[in-house]
């Protein structure tokens, strides 16, 4: 098969790494890619939102499957643009991608399908939103309705925090038009986890679970980020509870999307809160997570590519996946100082080969660039994801941080407590 992966982050490097191992792969490209993807695929200088160029490249190179990493092109309709030219795409249509593209749409799907989730209200007027917060009290959650790169959510412990979030999103447009409307909902209490499932429109196949670390600081403190690390599987989310979430959340959502004439095909990544009343939905995502993808894929024993193809072809009912059931993976994000604000850029990164030589370790590139002499430099916020797989969660974490100790990057930082909820 000839495959094109769309994206340039750590998630796309992990996808390329997994796909490159497939015996049915003939050729792999990544657009635009990064120095990490260049190790396993041929990078193509096409932006993720340049749909005409992506379609033209896919036609010219007889691509058998396009695998889309980021959410923005999916919500904007890249799958529709490819399908219009007869090019198979792993990823939902623009209509189905509204599960992530609009918090309001997602909540309406939950209400129609009977999916357990937080009580909610939508607001397009900032003063009405502020008055709602004053009336309902705190803690409370304020979400930008549209896409905000994983940062448009504030869990407010005080009224002042909630009103500041409303002002930032709706008045100052910190997230652009994504914050023109907000969804305000009750604050669920429990352990937050992520569940992943392949969906072919009618059938679904459990991919696995992970626990992310959204806050920038140790002990889950500081600002929200796109994710500072993850581990898989989370001990607080055993298989029986995962199946409960599939039955109460994933399958009813698929049925409701099919009923509306917008079947969902791709990977559905649901953020869940494990409450005393069982799993409840926090949010839908219509793509692999970052860094959750980097934590999941190293544990996969099966060939990923046939699974992606079965998802597109509607053949998941005849497909299965095998995992390393006795292992755990820890993925630690290294970010540029200043992230999630404006990060330090341009600093040289050394020791990557030494880090990758630590047993069980993989180093996935995110926001990196390569000089003509081969020097790797930081070029954004979340720059690297250092992943380690071990016989236990503690062994995996120890290996990940041992690898990070090999990396020479004065401008970088990471959280030193990934996995703390399970390990203390």
C-alpha positions in Angstrom: 0.0 0.0 0.0 1.0 3.6 -0.6 0.1 5.8 2.4 0.2 9.5 3.1 0.1 10.7 6.7 -1.0 14.3 7.3 0.6 16.3 10.1 3.9 17.3 11.7 3.8 16.5 15.4 4.7 13.7 17.8 1.4 12.0 17.0 2.2 11.9 13.3 5.8 10.6 14.0 4.3 7.8 16.1 1.7 7.0 13.4 4.5 6.9 10.7 6.7 4.7 13.0 3.8 2.2 13.4 2.7 2.2 9.7 6.3 1.9 8.5 6.6 -1.5 10.2 3.7 -2.9 8.2 4.6 -5.7 5.7 1.8 -4.5 3.4 3.3 -1.0 3.1 5.0 -0.1 -0.2 5.7 3.6 0.3 5.1 6.1 3.1 4.9 9.9 2.9 4.2 12.5 5.5 3.0 16.1 4.8 4.6 18.2 6.0 6.3 15.9 8.5 9.3 16.7 10.7 12.9 15.4 11.2 11.5 12.4 13.1 9.1 11.4 10.4 11.9 11.7 7.9 13.5 8.7 9.5 10.7 6.4 8.5 8.9 8.3 5.7 9.5 10.7 2.9 8.4 14.2 3.9 6.4 16.4 1.6 6.4 20.2 1.9 2.6 20.6 2.0 0.7 22.2 4.8 -2.1 20.4 6.6 -4.7 22.9 5.4 -3.6 23.0 1.8 -6.3 20.7 0.6 -5.8 21.2 -3.2 -2.2 20.3 -3.0 -2.9 17.3 -0.8 -5.5 16.0 -3.2 -3.2 16.6 -6.2 -0.3 14.8 -4.5 -2.5 11.9 -3.6 -3.7 11.6 -7.2 -0.3 12.0 -8.7 1.3 9.4 -6.4 -1.6 6.9 -6.5 -2.1 7.0 -2.7 -4.1 4.1 -1.4 -4.9 5.6 2.0 -4.5 9.1 3.6 -4.2 9.1 7.4 -5.1 12.4 8.9 -3.4 13.3 12.3 -4.7 16.8 13.4 -8.2 17.8 14.1 -8.3 21.1 12.2 -8.2 19.7 8.7 -10.7 17.0 9.7 -13.2 19.6 11.0 -12.5 21.7 7.8 -13.4 18.8 5.5 -10.2 17.2 4.3 -11.8 13.8 4.2 -14.7 15.1 2.0 -12.2 16.7 -0.4 -10.3 13.5 -0.7 -13.4 11.3 -1.1 -14.7 13.6 -3.8 -11.7 12.5 -5.9 -12.0 8.9 -4.9 -9.1 8.9 -2.5 -9.6 6.8 0.6 -9.1 8.7 3.9 -8.8 7.5 7.5 -10.8 10.2 9.3 -14.3 11.4 9.6 -16.3 13.7 7.3 -16.6 17.4 8.2 -20.1 16.7 9.4 -19.0 13.9 11.7 -16.0 15.8 12.9 -18.3 18.3 14.5 -18.2 16.0 17.5 -14.9 17.8 18.2 -15.4 20.9 16.2 -18.4 22.1 18.3 -18.9 21.5 22.0 -22.6 22.3 21.5 -23.0 19.7 18.8 -21.3 17.1 21.0 -23.6 17.9 23.9 -26.7 17.6 21.7 -25.5 14.2 20.5 -25.1 13.1 24.1 -28.5 14.3 25.0 -30.1 12.5 22.0 -28.2 9.3 22.5 -28.5 9.2 26.3 -24.8 9.4 26.8 -23.9 10.3 30.4 -22.2 13.7 30.6 -22.1 16.9 32.6 -25.1 19.2 32.8 -24.5 22.2 30.4 -25.6 25.4 28.9 -24.4 27.3 25.8 -23.9 31.1 25.7 -23.2 33.6 22.9 -23.6 36.6 25.2 -20.7 37.2 27.7 -22.8 38.9 30.3 -25.4 36.1 30.3 -22.5 33.7 30.8 -21.2 35.6 33.7 -24.6 35.8 35.3 -25.0 32.0 34.9 -21.7 31.5 36.8 -22.8 33.8 39.6 -26.1 31.9 39.8 -24.7 28.4 39.6 -21.6 28.8 41.7 -18.3 27.0 41.5 -16.4 24.8 40.8 -17.5 25.1 37.2 -16.1 24.4 33.7 -15.9 27.0 30.9 -15.2 25.7 27.4 -14.7 27.5 24.1 -17.3 26.0 21.7 -14.8 25.6 18.8 -11.3 24.2 18.3 -8.7 25.7 20.6 -5.7 23.3 20.2 -6.6 21.5 23.5 -6.3 24.7 25.5 -9.9 26.2 25.4 -11.0 24.6 28.7 -10.9 26.2 32.2 -11.8 24.3 35.3 -12.6 27.3 37.6 -12.4 26.8 41.3 -13.5 30.4 42.0 -16.1 32.7 40.5 -13.3 35.1 39.5 -11.5 32.4 37.6 -14.7 31.5 35.7 -15.5 35.1 34.8 -11.8 35.7 33.7 -12.1 32.7 31.4 -15.4 34.0 29.9 -13.8 37.4 29.4 -10.7 35.9 27.7 -12.7 33.7 25.4 -15.7 35.8 24.5 -14.4 39.4 24.9 -10.7 39.3 24.1 -11.1 36.3 21.7 -8.0 34.5 23.1 -8.9 31.5 20.9 -10.3 33.5 18.0 -13.8 32.6 16.7 -13.6 29.3 18.7 -14.6 31.4 21.7 -17.4 33.4 20.2 -19.7 31.0 22.1 -18.9 29.1 25.2 -20.3 26.0 26.9 -20.5 26.1 30.7 -21.0 22.9 32.5 -20.9 21.3 35.9 -17.6 20.1 37.2 -17.4 16.4 37.3 -15.4 14.7 40.0 -13.2 11.6 39.7 -10.3 10.3 37.7 -10.0 11.6 34.1 -9.0 9.1 31.5 -8.9 8.8 27.7 -10.5 5.9 25.7 -9.8 5.2 22.1 -11.8 3.2 19.6 -11.7 2.6 15.9 -15.1 3.2 14.3 -16.2 2.3 10.8 -19.7 3.9 10.9 -21.5 0.8 12.3 -18.9 -1.2 14.2 -16.3 -0.2 16.8 -13.1 -1.8 18.1 -11.5 -0.8 21.4 -8.0 0.5 20.9 -7.0 1.1 24.4 -6.9 3.7 27.2 -4.4 6.2 28.5 -4.2 8.9 31.2 -3.1 12.4 30.1 -1.5 15.2 32.1 -2.9 18.5 30.8 -1.5 21.0 33.3 2.0 22.4 32.7 3.2 21.9 36.3 3.9 19.0 38.6 0.9 17.8 40.6 -1.4 19.0 37.8 -0.9 22.7 38.5 -0.6 25.7 36.3 -2.1 26.4 32.9 -3.7 23.9 30.6 -1.6 22.6 27.7 -2.0 20.3 24.7 -0.7 17.6 27.0 2.6 17.2 29.0 2.7 13.4 29.1 0.6 10.3 29.2 0.8 6.6 30.3 -1.0 3.5 29.2 -2.8 1.5 30.5 -4.2 3.5 33.5 -4.6 1.2 36.5 -7.8 3.1 37.5 -9.5 2.1 34.2 -9.6 -1.7 34.1 -11.0 -3.6 31.1 -14.5 -4.1 32.6 -14.8 -0.3 33.1 -13.6 0.3 29.6 -16.2 -2.0 28.2 -18.9 -0.1 30.2 -17.7 3.1 28.6 -17.9 1.4 25.2 -21.5 0.3 25.9 -22.7 3.5 27.4 -20.8 6.2 25.4 -19.1 5.0 22.2 -21.8 2.7 20.8 -24.7 5.0 21.5 -22.8 7.9 19.9 -22.1 5.8 16.8 -25.8 4.8 16.6 -27.0 8.4 16.9 -24.5 9.6 14.2 -25.7 6.9 11.9 -29.3 7.8 12.6 -28.6 11.4 11.6 -27.0 10.4 8.3 -23.5 11.4 9.4 -21.8 8.1 10.2 -18.5 8.4 12.0 -15.4 6.7 10.5 -12.0 7.0 12.0 -10.7 7.0 15.6 -13.0 8.3 18.3 -11.0 9.5 21.3 -13.3 10.3 24.3 -12.2 12.1 27.4 -14.0 10.6 30.4 -14.4 11.2 34.1 -14.7 8.1 36.2 -17.3 9.2 38.7 -19.1 7.4 41.5 -21.9 6.9 39.0 -19.7 5.4 36.3 -17.9 6.9 33.3 -19.2 10.2 32.1 -18.2 12.0 28.9 -16.0 15.2 29.2 -15.4 15.6 25.5 -15.1 13.9 22.1 -12.0 14.1 19.9 -12.1 12.8 16.3 -8.4 11.9 16.0 -5.6 10.2 17.9 -4.5 12.2 20.9 -1.1 13.8 21.4 0.7 12.5 23.5 -1.7 9.7 24.1 -1.0 8.2 20.6 2.7 8.0 21.5 1.8 6.1 24.7 -0.6 3.7 23.0 1.1 2.6 19.8 4.3 1.1 21.3 2.2 -1.4 23.1 0.5 -2.6 19.9 1.6 -6.1 18.7 -0.7 -6.1 15.7 -0.1 -4.4 12.3 -1.8 -1.0 12.6 -2.2 -0.4 8.9 -4.8 -3.2 8.2 -6.8 -1.8 11.1 -6.9 1.6 9.6 -7.9 0.2 6.3 -10.6 -2.0 7.8 -11.9 1.1 9.5 -12.2 2.9 6.1 -13.7 -0.2 4.4 -16.3 -0.9 7.0 -14.8 -4.2 8.0 -14.0 -3.8 11.6 -16.5 -6.5 12.6 -14.0 -9.0 11.1 -10.9 -7.5 12.6 -9.0 -7.7 15.9 -6.0 -6.2 17.5 -3.4 -7.7 19.9 -1.6 -5.8 22.6 1.3 -6.3 24.9 -1.0 -6.9 27.9 1.7 -7.2 30.5 3.6 -4.0 29.6 3.1 -0.3 30.3 4.2 2.8 28.4 5.0 6.2 29.7 5.3 9.2 27.3 6.9 12.4 28.6 6.7 15.6 26.6 9.7 17.9 26.5 8.6 21.5 25.7 10.3 24.8 25.0 10.6 27.1 28.0 7.7 29.5 28.0 5.2 27.0 26.8 2.1 27.1 26.8 2.9 30.7 26.1 5.5 31.7 23.6 8.2 29.1 23.8 12.0 29.4 23.3 12.9 28.4 19.7 16.0 27.6 17.9 18.0 25.9 20.6 20.1 23.0 19.6 19.1 19.6 20.9 21.8 17.0 21.6 21.9 13.5 23.0 18.9 12.1 21.0 20.8 9.0 19.8 21.9 8.3 23.4 18.3 8.7 24.6 16.9 6.4 22.0 19.6 3.8 23.0 18.1 3.4 26.4 16.3 0.0 26.4 12.5 0.2 25.6 12.8 3.9 24.6 11.5 5.7 21.5 11.9 9.4 20.9 9.2 11.0 18.8 9.7 14.4 17.3 7.1 17.1 17.5 8.1 20.7 16.9 11.7 20.2 15.6 13.7 21.3 12.6 17.0 20.1 11.1 19.9 22.2 10.0 21.9 21.3 6.9 24.6 19.9 9.1 22.1 17.6 10.8 21.7 19.6 14.0 18.2 19.2 15.5 16.7 22.4 16.9 13.5 23.3 18.8 10.8 24.9 16.7 7.7 25.3 18.8 6.0 24.4 22.1 5.8 20.6 22.5 9.1 19.6 20.9 9.8 15.9 21.8 7.9 13.0 23.3 10.2 10.5 25.1 8.4 7.2 25.4 9.4 4.1 27.3 7.8 0.7 27.5 8.5 -1.6 30.5 7.2 -4.6 32.4 5.6 -2.2 34.9 4.5 1.4 34.9 7.3 2.3 37.3 9.9 0.6 35.1 8.6 2.4 32.1 8.7 5.8 33.9 12.3 5.1 35.1 13.4 4.4 31.6 11.7 7.5 30.2 13.4 9.8 32.6 16.7 8.0 32.2 16.5 8.8 28.5 15.5 12.4 29.2 18.7 12.6 31.3 20.7 11.9 28.1 19.2 14.8 26.2 21.1 18.1 26.1 18.7 20.9 25.6 19.1 23.9 28.0 15.9 25.6 26.6 13.7 22.6 27.3 11.7 21.4 30.3 9.4 18.5 31.2 7.2 17.5 34.0 9.0 15.1 36.3 5.8 13.4 37.7 4.2 11.7 34.7 2.2 8.8 36.1 2.0 10.3 39.6 -1.7 9.5 40.0 -0.9 5.8 39.7 2.6 5.7 41.3 2.5 8.6 43.8 
